[in-house]
Every structure is written in structure tokens, then in C-alpha cells.
Amino acid sequence: MNTYNWSEAAESQDSCEFSGDILYHTNLFDMRMSYRVIVQCGDSMAASQADDLRVYVDVLVPLYQFFEKQPMTNLITGTEFERKLLLGSERFTDAFYRQLVFAYCQLYQRYYWFNQLENAFIYLELASCDPEMIRTELTSVRAEVEEAMGEYFESLNEVAAAVYRLLDDKPFTVDDAISCIAHVWNAHSCNEELAEFGSREDAILCDLLATGGRG
């Protein structure tokens, strides 16, 4: 197995603050955070920490790299919502998809409030009325959402990924809408089993689809 080049990582970073507890976890988002800490810290870690991590990273990095290449789980496959969305895709517009995804992400935000995304939701609401007026705020809002995508909470990572797509001006497609909704379902799966929320959320999405995302 190839080992990680600690010297190159150390040369690419000026300094590092390290908390060892963050490194010993196994799911993909935890591995992503751990991997970033390792890359940022390299040889600047205390010797006692680095000795242990040089062994750990030989397992962590290949696993991280493997899982990063895997397609995202799409929990909405086969739902009534997906069927209706695909059937209507030829008549749905960019604005329709955006309103649908925004409304659904906002519902999640109301149930599981993330302070890290508050400014993004405010921005998106204002931008829907007058996008040019607040465009100067886009860079800072996007940076906040990017940071949220790398935070140490899987559900936050998922919702932030959907919100980040909403901040992109590139026209939405049906595949984009499905991907964003799937991110939110992945976030739900952090709190409930699919059997517990699947039917409920499918019905909510069908209602949003019928009303153009306006509830």
C-alpha cells in the first residue's frame, strides 16, 4: 500500500492547529475532515501525534480516496415524486426547479436549523426578488456555504451541497433537481431511517411539485 507523502503536505501549509480527537472516525464525511486535517498538518504535528498518524493515514487516505469516487446515494429513486418530476421535465423551467429545491431545503432548515446556512437562505430569498441588488454579497455567502460543506456534521454537509448549487447561476436541469433533493434525503437519513421518513417526504415533495414549490 502506498503511504502518504508527509513532507509535501508540510511544505504546502504555513501552520496548523490540531485536535487529535477529530481523526478517529470512520464514515465518509468524518474521513473527509480527517484527511483535510492530515494534509494541512503534516510534519508540523507533535512527534507523538505524528507517529500514530503515519500508521493511521495509510488506511485512512486510500479509504477516503475510494469513497470520494463513489456515486452519491440517491434515496429518492423509485419514488412517486421522482416519477412525476421526470414526466414533467420537458415543461419545467430553471426557475421552477430552483423554487422547488429552495422550498424543500428551507423546510429542512426549519426542522433542523443550521446557523451556518442562515445567511445563504436570506440571500436566496432576497435574490429571488432583486438578484442584481445584492450580487455583491454572493462571494461571502458562497464562502460560508463552502465552509459548511466541510463542517463536521454529515447532515449539514448534505444540505449545504444542495444550497451551494442554488448559488450557481448555471441553469438547473432535472438531474440537478434530483441531485439536490437526494442530498436533503441523505440529510434526513442522518436523523431517521428511510422507512420512517421516505413516504412522508415523498408526499411533501409531490405537494411542492404540484404547487410550483410554493407549498
Helices and strands as residue ranges (DSSP letters): H 6-11, G 20-23, H 28-41, G 42-44, H 47-68, H 80-87, H 94-111, G 115-117, H 118-129, G 135-137, H 138-149, H 154-166, H 174-188, H 194-210
